[in-house]
Amino acid sequence: MQIFGYIGWLLGYILWGAFFIFKNFGIAIIVFSIIVKAALFPFSLKQQKSMAGNARMAKKQKELREKYGNNRQKLQEEMNKLYEKEGVKPMGGCLTTLIPMLILLGIFYAVAYPLTNTLHIDANKVSQALQFANSIPGYTHTVGNATYQEVSLLRIFPQIQGYLTNIFTPGEMASINEFANGFTIFGSVDLLAIPSQFGFWSWYLLFPVLCFASNVGSSFIMQKINSQNQAMQQQGCMKAMIYLLPLFSAWIAYSVPAAMSFYWIISALLSLAQSVVIGKVFSPGHLTANSEARHAALMFEQEAKVPAVYVPRKTQTGDTSNTSKKKKKK
């Protein structure tokens, strides 16, 4: 898990930078999500090209299977030649989906450990503050999951900050206090709240519900956009992402701080908008038309490079000789 913690530590700098400007963690998450989507856009583009490329080659792959179905080695060789010729990587769609998942896990560690990974306060100082908080009578019963001890400490920090002046510097105290007061959105929604701690019928249940709905809607529309993509249905990893990710997101969102759910919702909506745009430009039909146009242009260019060869007309020689013979007879 250390690798995810390190990713969260790095991403925390972006979150803190956005928070420092807007003084609100909800707005910081929106800005952060846009930055992450922009950074991952080349990978998303590569994934769409890979899926569209596989769909474009579906007919050719079927012909190869029919022709070399009984010879697996020859079939694999011809498949590799086809992928190389078309410039498509067979596992490109699966591999590029792993990167957003790593980012998502990094976000979790940035939100779950806000003091060490977002504010980047020394871990020893945070540990001392947690020891003090755990010594408060009744406090340990309100923490719940031990993973979110920093979240719980951040929520009560304004009330106990007077007892922590010997641990944190004045600058750190000001940063933590400002950070703790910046997690409220829409007037009363606390992004540090964990839905499972408020019961199943709490209105905080809207976070996992919206997580599920946004991911299902995004997956459904993406599937419609790629309805011609037959290769997409053949890739197990893509099928798992489409049908299992919404359920996974809802289950996770119920047991993590609402800030994580909020990021997941914003990210899903941005992914939907991005997929619509990319799907229009890089649909299988569009890429096929471009491929055929490039092929035709290449053939035309090769024909233009072939030098013209002059072939003498035989009829001219024949006509000249006949005319001279007629003159001699005369």
C-alpha positions in Angstrom: 0.0 0.0 0.0 3.0 2.3 0.3 3.0 3.0 -3.5 -0.6 4.3 -3.2 0.3 6.4 -0.2 3.2 7.9 -2.2 0.8 8.7 -5.1 -1.6 10.3 -2.6 1.3 12.3 -1.1 2.1 13.6 -4.6 -1.5 14.4 -5.5 -1.9 16.1 -2.2 0.2 19.0 -3.5 -2.3 19.7 -6.3 -5.2 19.4 -3.8 -3.6 21.8 -1.4 -2.7 24.2 -4.1 -6.3 24.3 -5.3 -7.5 24.7 -1.7 -5.0 27.5 -1.1 -6.6 29.5 -3.9 -10.3 28.8 -3.4 -10.4 28.1 0.4 -13.0 25.4 -0.2 -12.2 21.7 -0.5 -15.3 21.0 -2.7 -14.1 23.5 -5.3 -10.6 22.2 -4.9 -11.8 18.7 -5.8 -13.5 20.0 -8.9 -10.4 21.9 -10.0 -8.3 18.9 -9.2 -10.5 16.6 -11.2 -10.2 18.8 -14.2 -6.4 18.9 -13.9 -6.3 15.1 -13.6 -8.6 14.6 -16.6 -6.4 16.9 -18.6 -3.3 15.0 -17.6 -4.9 11.7 -18.4 -6.4 12.8 -21.7 -3.6 11.3 -23.8 -4.2 7.9 -22.1 -8.0 8.2 -22.7 -7.4 9.1 -26.3 -5.1 6.2 -26.7 -7.7 3.9 -25.2 -10.4 5.1 -27.5 -8.1 4.7 -30.5 -7.3 1.2 -29.5 -10.9 0.2 -29.1 -11.9 1.9 -32.4 -8.9 0.3 -34.1 -9.9 -3.2 -32.8 -13.5 -2.6 -34.1 -12.1 -1.5 -37.5 -10.2 -4.7 -37.8 -13.0 -7.0 -36.6 -13.8 -8.1 -40.1 -10.2 -8.8 -41.1 -9.7 -10.8 -37.9 -12.7 -12.9 -38.6 -11.4 -13.7 -42.1 -8.0 -14.7 -40.6 -9.7 -17.0 -38.1 -11.7 -18.7 -40.9 -8.6 -19.1 -43.0 -6.1 -20.2 -40.3 -8.4 -21.6 -37.7 -6.7 -24.9 -37.6 -3.2 -23.5 -37.4 -2.8 -21.5 -34.2 0.8 -20.5 -34.8 0.1 -19.2 -38.3 -3.1 -17.4 -37.0 -1.1 -15.6 -34.3 1.6 -14.6 -36.8 -1.0 -13.2 -39.2 -2.8 -11.4 -36.3 0.5 -9.8 -35.2 1.1 -8.6 -38.7 -2.4 -7.2 -38.9 -1.9 -5.3 -35.6 1.4 -4.0 -36.8 0.1 -2.9 -40.1 -2.9 -1.1 -38.6 -0.9 0.4 -35.8 -3.1 -1.0 -33.0 -2.0 -2.6 -29.8 -4.2 -5.5 -28.7 -3.9 -4.8 -25.0 -3.9 -1.0 -25.3 -7.5 -0.6 -24.1 -6.9 -2.6 -20.9 -3.6 -1.1 -19.9 -4.7 2.5 -20.1 -7.7 1.8 -17.8 -5.2 0.9 -14.9 -3.8 4.4 -14.7 -7.1 6.1 -13.7 -7.5 3.4 -11.0 -4.1 4.2 -9.6 -5.0 7.9 -9.5 -8.3 7.0 -7.8 -6.4 5.0 -5.1 -4.0 7.9 -4.7 -6.9 10.3 -4.2 -8.2 8.0 -1.4 -4.9 8.2 0.4 -4.8 12.0 0.0 -8.3 12.3 1.5 -7.9 9.6 4.2 -4.7 11.1 5.4 -5.3 14.9 5.0 -2.6 16.0 7.5 0.3 14.0 6.2 -0.6 13.6 2.5 -2.3 16.9 1.7 -0.9 19.4 4.2 2.4 17.4 4.3 2.9 17.9 8.0 5.6 15.8 9.7 4.2 12.3 10.4 5.7 12.3 13.9 3.8 15.5 14.9 0.6 14.0 13.5 1.2 10.9 15.5 1.6 12.9 18.7 -1.6 14.8 18.0 -3.5 11.5 17.4 -2.2 10.1 20.7 -3.5 13.2 22.5 -6.9 12.9 20.7 -7.2 9.2 21.6 -6.7 10.1 25.3 -9.8 12.2 25.3 -12.6 10.3 27.1 -15.1 8.9 24.6 -13.2 10.1 21.5 -12.2 6.6 20.4 -15.8 5.5 20.1 -16.5 8.3 17.6 -13.5 7.5 15.3 -14.9 4.3 13.8 -12.4 2.9 11.3 -8.8 3.4 12.4 -7.9 4.3 8.8 -9.6 7.7 9.2 -8.0 8.8 12.4 -6.6 11.9 10.7 -10.0 12.7 9.3 -11.5 12.4 12.8 -8.8 14.6 14.2 -9.3 17.2 11.6 -13.0 17.4 12.3 -12.5 18.2 16.0 -9.3 20.2 15.6 -11.0 23.6 16.1 -12.2 22.5 19.5 -8.9 21.0 20.7 -6.3 23.2 19.0 -5.5 25.0 22.2 -4.0 21.7 23.6 -1.8 21.1 20.5 0.3 24.3 20.4 3.3 22.4 21.8 3.2 20.0 18.9 2.5 22.2 15.8 4.1 25.5 14.9 1.9 28.6 14.6 2.0 28.3 10.8 1.0 24.7 10.9 -1.8 25.5 13.4 -3.2 28.2 11.0 -3.0 25.8 8.0 -4.8 23.0 9.8 -7.5 25.3 11.2 -8.1 26.8 7.8 -8.2 23.4 6.2 -10.6 22.0 8.8 -13.0 24.9 8.2 -13.0 24.4 4.4 -14.8 21.1 4.0 -18.4 22.4 4.0 -20.2 22.7 0.7 -23.7 23.8 -0.2 -24.0 25.4 3.2 -24.1 22.4 5.5 -22.7 19.3 3.7 -19.5 18.1 5.5 -17.1 16.4 3.0 -15.3 14.8 6.0 -18.4 12.9 7.0 -18.5 9.2 6.4 -22.0 7.9 5.4 -21.7 4.6 7.2 -21.3 6.4 10.5 -24.6 8.2 10.1 -26.7 5.1 9.4 -28.3 3.6 6.3 -31.2 6.1 6.2 -29.1 9.3 6.6 -29.2 11.8 3.8 -25.4 11.3 3.4 -26.5 8.0 1.7 -27.0 10.3 -1.4 -23.2 10.2 -1.9 -22.9 6.5 -2.6 -26.3 6.6 -4.5 -25.0 9.5 -6.7 -21.7 7.6 -7.1 -23.6 4.6 -8.4 -25.9 6.6 -10.7 -23.2 8.8 -12.2 -20.9 5.8 -13.0 -23.8 3.7 -14.4 -24.9 6.6 -16.5 -21.4 7.3 -17.7 -20.8 3.6 -18.5 -24.2 3.3 -20.3 -23.6 6.3 -22.5 -20.0 5.2 -23.3 -21.3 1.8 -24.3 -23.8 3.5 -26.6 -21.1 5.7 -28.1 -19.0 2.5 -28.8 -21.9 0.4 -29.9 -20.1 -0.5 -33.1 -17.0 -1.5 -31.2 -17.2 -5.3 -31.3 -13.7 -5.6 -29.9 -14.8 -3.8 -26.8 -17.1 -6.7 -25.9 -14.2 -9.2 -26.3 -12.0 -7.5 -23.7 -12.8 -8.9 -20.2 -11.2 -5.9 -18.5 -13.4 -3.5 -20.3 -16.5 -5.5 -19.5 -15.6 -5.6 -15.8 -15.0 -1.8 -15.8 -18.5 -1.2 -17.3 -20.5 -3.5 -15.1 -18.6 -3.8 -11.8 -17.1 -0.3 -11.3 -20.5 1.4 -10.4 -21.2 -1.2 -7.7 -17.7 -1.0 -6.4 -17.9 2.8 -6.3 -21.2 2.7 -4.3 -19.8 0.2 -1.8 -16.6 2.2 -1.3 -18.5 5.5 -1.1 -20.6 4.3 1.8 -17.6 3.6 4.0 -15.2 6.5 3.1 -15.3 10.3 3.7 -17.8 12.1 1.4 -14.9 14.0 -0.2 -13.9 10.8 -1.9 -17.4 10.2 -3.2 -17.6 13.8 -4.3 -14.4 13.3 -6.4 -15.8 10.1 -7.8 -19.0 11.8 -8.9 -17.2 14.8 -10.5 -14.7 12.5 -12.2 -17.6 10.3 -13.7 -19.3 13.4 -15.1 -16.1 14.7 -16.6 -15.4 11.2 -18.0 -18.8 11.2 -19.6 -18.3 14.6 -21.3 -14.8 13.6 -22.4 -16.1 10.3 -23.9 -18.8 12.0 -25.9 -16.3 14.3 -27.4 -13.7 11.6 -28.1 -16.3 9.2 -29.4 -17.5 11.7 -32.0 -14.0 12.3 -33.3 -12.5 8.8 -32.9 -15.4 6.6 -33.6 -14.7 3.3 -35.6 -16.4 4.7 -38.7 -14.4 7.9 -38.6 -11.1 6.1 -38.1 -11.9 3.7 -40.9 -12.6 6.5 -43.3 -9.4 8.3 -42.3 -7.5 5.0 -42.7 -8.9 4.4 -46.2 -8.2 8.1 -47.1 -4.5 7.7 -46.0 -4.2 4.5 -47.9 -5.6 6.0 -51.1 -3.3 9.0 -50.7 -0.3 6.7 -50.2 -1.1 4.7 -53.3 -1.5 7.9 -55.3 1.8 9.2 -54.0 3.6 5.9 -55.0 2.1 6.0 -58.5 3.2 9.6 -59.0 6.8 8.5 -58.2 6.9 5.9 -61.0 8.6 7.5 -64.1 6.7 7.5 -67.3 8.1 5.2 -70.1 7.9 6.3 -73.8 6.8 3.5 -76.1 7.2 4.2 -79.9 4.1 3.7 -82.0 4.7 0.8 -84.5 2.1 2.1 -86.9 4.2 5.1 -87.7 7.2 3.0 -88.8 5.0 0.7 -90.8 3.3 3.6 -92.5 6.6 5.2 -93.5 8.0 2.0 -95.1 4.9 1.5 -97.1 5.0 5.0 -98.4 8.6 4.6 -99.6 7.8 1.4 -101.3 5.0 3.0 -103.3 7.3 5.8 -104.4 9.9 3.3 -105.7 7.2 1.4 -107.8 6.2 4.6 -109.4 
